[in-house]
Amino acid sequence: MMVKVCGLTTLDDATAAIEAGASALGFNFYSKSPRYIESERASKIVEHLPPGVLKVGVFVNEPAESVRSVACTAGLDIVQLHGATVPPTGLRFWRAVRVTEDFAFASLDELDAEAFLLDAFSNQAWGGTGRTWDWTLAAGVGQRIILAGGLDALNVREAIRKARPWGVDACSRIESSPGKKDHAKMKAFIEAALTEER
């Protein structure tokens, strides 16, 4: 199970996530996000992290060359693309999709991505809202999926059982404030996700 902690802004939180068993760390480069981090600051965190953990950059409606520049500066392994962001040639990328009740999962077959991050739909934000959605909608999807949206230690096992995803992603429900992780909640979430897999 790939377990991602998103919206990181400090080395202390990133290190705690890795020690708890996270396999991917997300850094948000969307300037309107309360979890926004500049590429230079992210690079100072990334340079202290082990190579086996995926460093993922979150981008919203960003030009491909801007994504490439930030990915290079910050030392990212993967870029996570929201909205109309065009994937830069040669970079590994995940495509983020906001799910509605009538979402056509077959449309994912037309998109080229290493994985699809499925999140709750919101008119107010591109992610990090803490809202859940009907995970059963994703059951049986043929693509590699990552569940996101309102996940924490209390519901991640249920989400995994219902959708059998490749990975899970948490952000707002494991925070003490936007961009600052609650280490106890974060550890409990990661342990719950990994325990359910077994």
C-alpha positions, 0 to 999 in steps of 0.5 A: 500500500502506497501511503502519502502524507500531503501538504507538508511544509516542515522537515520535522513533519516530513521526517515524522511521516517517514518514521511512521511508514509513509512512502510518499510526501506531498508538497503543495506548489499552488500559491492559493493553498494554505499549505503552499510552499516555495520550491526553494524551501521545499528543496531544503526539506527534500535534500534531507530525505531518503531516496526511497520515499517519493517526493510529490509536487502538487500543481493546479492549472500550472504551465508545463514549463513552470511545473518542470522548473519547480520539479527540478528546483525542489528535487521532485520524483513525481508531479501531481496535476490538478485542473488543466495542468499539462504534464511536462514531457519526461516527468512522472505524473499522477492526475488528480480527479475530483469525483462526483456521484455521476463521474464516468470512471471509464474516462480515466482510460483516455488519460495517460498517467502513472496513477489517478488521485481521486478526491472529493469534489468541491467548488471551494478548493482543489483538495485538502477540504477534509470531505469524504466521498462514496469510495464504493464508486471506485471499486473495480476501476482498472486504473491505479488509483489513490484515494484522497478526501477526508481520510484519517485513522478512523476511516482509512481501513473502510475506504481501503476495503471498499475501493481496494486502491493502490494508495491512500492520501491524507492531509487536512484531517491529520493536521493541527493547522493547515500545513502543520501535522499532528504527529499522533494523528498522522502516525495513527493514519499511516499505521491504520492504512498499512494494517488494513493492507495486511 
